[in-house]
């Protein structure tokens, strides 16, 4: 959803009419995550894109609303992917005061990337956000960054005309780096 964990749980329980508290939902969800997250695989086009950006010395970060424990579970079998990122910022990072749609997480990622590379004054309009959630798209727009929205098929159907993203794609397989002024795929 892109929101903080407790906010998401409260909305899901309320909107679904589930006969449980947000805390009970979070507990049940956690058990399922323990079982399923370690089996996550990268979406089509992700490996090609990340390897390309890394080969071209483009600074890259993960800025996810997922809490660190959940991110680590998702990354269990994907260390070959996540070791390529220069910075990883998770939703429970103490530097993030407000969750998405507030842009805090993207500002933290930007600042840490800049520090990692000894840069200062990185302009927001020079940053590209890859998002899968409508709330994340709004956070990227609120940060005045370029936003590529690659929604899950079901989410995409719910938001056929979402305002804000610079570009919407059904798959990262269709990503053209030159559209955003990045070096072309070889």
C-alpha positions as CSV (number, residue, x, y, z in Angstrom):
1,X,0.0,0.0,0.0
2,X,2.9,2.3,0.6
3,X,1.7,3.4,4.0
4,X,3.2,2.7,7.4
5,X,2.4,-0.8,8.7
6,X,-0.2,0.2,11.4
7,X,-1.9,2.6,9.1
8,X,-2.2,0.0,6.4
9,X,-3.6,-2.6,8.8
10,X,-6.2,-0.3,10.2
11,X,-7.4,0.6,6.7
12,X,-7.5,-3.0,5.5
13,X,-9.4,-4.2,8.5
14,X,-11.9,-1.3,8.3
15,X,-12.5,-1.5,4.5
16,X,-12.7,-5.3,4.3
17,X,-15.0,-5.6,7.3
18,X,-12.8,-8.4,8.7
19,X,-13.7,-9.6,12.1
20,X,-10.3,-8.9,13.7
21,X,-8.4,-6.0,15.1
22,X,-5.5,-4.4,13.2
23,X,-3.1,-6.1,15.6
24,X,-4.6,-9.5,15.0
25,X,-4.4,-8.9,11.2
26,X,-0.7,-7.9,11.6
27,X,0.0,-11.1,13.5
28,X,-1.7,-13.3,10.9
29,X,0.0,-11.4,8.1
30,X,3.4,-11.8,9.8
31,X,3.0,-15.6,9.9
32,X,2.2,-15.7,6.2
33,X,5.2,-13.4,5.5
34,X,7.5,-15.7,7.3
35,X,6.4,-18.5,5.1
36,X,6.2,-16.7,1.8
37,X,8.6,-13.8,1.7
38,X,11.8,-15.8,1.5
39,X,10.6,-17.2,-1.8
40,X,10.2,-13.8,-3.6
41,X,11.7,-13.5,-7.0
42,X,12.6,-10.4,-8.9
43,X,10.0,-9.2,-11.4
44,X,10.8,-9.4,-15.1
45,X,13.3,-6.7,-16.2
46,X,14.6,-5.9,-12.7
47,X,17.9,-7.8,-12.9
48,X,18.7,-6.3,-16.4
49,X,17.9,-2.8,-15.2
50,X,19.8,-3.0,-11.9
51,X,22.9,-4.5,-13.5
52,X,22.7,-1.9,-16.3
53,X,22.5,1.0,-13.8
54,X,25.3,-0.4,-11.7
55,X,27.5,-1.0,-14.8
56,X,27.0,2.7,-15.8
57,X,27.8,3.9,-12.3
58,X,24.3,5.3,-11.7
59,X,23.7,5.6,-8.0
60,X,20.8,3.4,-6.9
61,X,18.9,2.9,-3.7
62,X,16.0,1.0,-2.4
63,X,13.4,3.2,-0.6
64,X,10.7,0.8,0.6
65,X,7.8,1.3,3.1
66,X,8.5,-2.3,4.2
67,X,9.9,-2.7,7.7
68,X,13.5,-3.9,7.7
69,X,12.6,-7.3,9.0
70,X,10.2,-7.8,6.1
71,X,12.7,-6.5,3.6
72,X,15.3,-8.9,4.9
73,X,12.9,-11.8,4.5
74,X,12.1,-10.7,0.9
75,X,15.8,-10.4,0.2
76,X,16.7,-13.8,1.6
77,X,17.1,-15.5,-1.8
78,X,17.9,-12.3,-3.7
79,X,21.2,-11.2,-2.2
80,X,22.7,-11.2,-5.7
81,X,20.3,-8.4,-6.5
82,X,20.3,-6.3,-3.3
83,X,24.1,-6.2,-2.9
84,X,24.1,-4.1,-6.1
85,X,22.3,-1.2,-4.4
86,X,24.3,1.6,-2.8
87,X,21.8,2.4,-0.2
88,X,18.7,0.7,1.3
89,X,16.2,2.7,3.3
90,X,13.3,0.8,5.0
91,X,10.0,2.2,6.4
92,X,11.0,1.8,10.0
93,X,14.2,3.8,9.6
94,X,14.3,6.4,12.4
95,X,15.2,9.2,9.9
96,X,11.7,8.8,8.3
97,X,9.3,11.0,10.3
98,X,6.3,10.6,8.0
99,X,5.3,7.6,5.8
100,X,4.2,7.8,2.2
101,X,2.6,9.8,0.6
102,X,4.9,12.2,2.5
103,X,8.2,12.2,0.5
104,X,10.5,11.7,3.6
105,X,11.7,8.2,2.5
106,X,12.8,9.5,-0.9
107,X,14.6,12.5,0.7
108,X,16.5,10.2,3.1
109,X,17.5,7.9,0.2
110,X,18.6,10.8,-1.9
111,X,20.7,12.3,0.9
112,X,22.3,9.0,1.8
113,X,23.1,8.3,-1.9
114,X,24.7,11.8,-2.1
115,X,26.7,11.2,1.1
116,X,27.8,7.7,-0.2
117,X,29.2,9.3,-3.3
118,X,30.6,12.4,-1.6
119,X,28.1,14.7,-3.3
120,X,25.9,17.5,-2.0
121,X,23.0,19.4,-3.4
122,X,21.4,16.5,-5.5
123,X,18.4,18.0,-7.2
124,X,15.1,16.2,-6.8
125,X,14.3,16.5,-10.5
126,X,17.5,14.4,-11.2
127,X,16.1,11.5,-9.2
128,X,14.0,8.7,-10.6
129,X,11.6,6.8,-8.4
130,X,10.4,3.3,-9.4
131,X,7.1,2.7,-7.7
132,X,4.5,-0.1,-7.5
133,X,1.9,1.6,-5.3
134,X,-0.3,4.7,-5.9
135,X,0.7,6.1,-2.5
136,X,4.3,5.7,-3.4
137,X,3.7,7.4,-6.7
138,X,2.2,10.3,-4.8
139,X,5.2,10.4,-2.5
140,X,7.6,10.6,-5.5
141,X,5.5,13.4,-7.0
142,X,5.4,15.2,-3.7
143,X,9.3,14.9,-3.7
144,X,9.3,16.6,-7.1
145,X,11.1,13.6,-8.5
146,X,10.5,11.7,-11.8
147,X,8.3,8.7,-11.1
148,X,7.9,5.5,-13.1
149,X,4.9,3.5,-12.0
150,X,5.0,-0.2,-12.5
151,X,1.8,-1.4,-10.8
152,X,0.7,-4.9,-10.0
153,X,-1.9,-5.9,-12.6
154,X,-4.7,-5.8,-9.9
155,X,-3.6,-2.4,-8.5
156,X,-3.3,-1.0,-12.0
157,X,-6.9,-1.9,-12.8
158,X,-8.1,0.0,-9.7
159,X,-6.2,3.1,-10.8
160,X,-6.5,3.2,-14.6
161,X,-5.8,7.0,-14.7
162,X,-3.6,7.8,-11.7
163,X,-2.4,11.4,-11.8
164,X,1.2,12.1,-11.2
165,X,3.7,9.5,-12.6
166,X,6.0,10.6,-15.3
167,X,5.4,7.3,-17.0
168,X,3.4,4.1,-16.4
169,X,4.6,0.7,-17.6
170,X,3.1,-2.8,-17.2
171,X,6.6,-4.3,-16.8
172,X,10.1,-3.2,-16.3
173,X,10.9,-5.3,-19.4
174,X,9.5,-2.4,-21.3
175,X,11.7,0.2,-19.6
176,X,13.7,2.5,-21.9
177,X,16.4,4.2,-19.9
178,X,16.9,6.9,-22.6
179,X,13.4,8.2,-21.9
180,X,14.7,9.5,-18.6
181,X,18.1,10.6,-19.9
182,X,19.9,7.5,-18.7
183,X,22.5,5.5,-20.8
184,X,20.9,3.1,-23.3
185,X,20.8,-0.6,-22.7
186,X,23.7,-2.3,-24.5
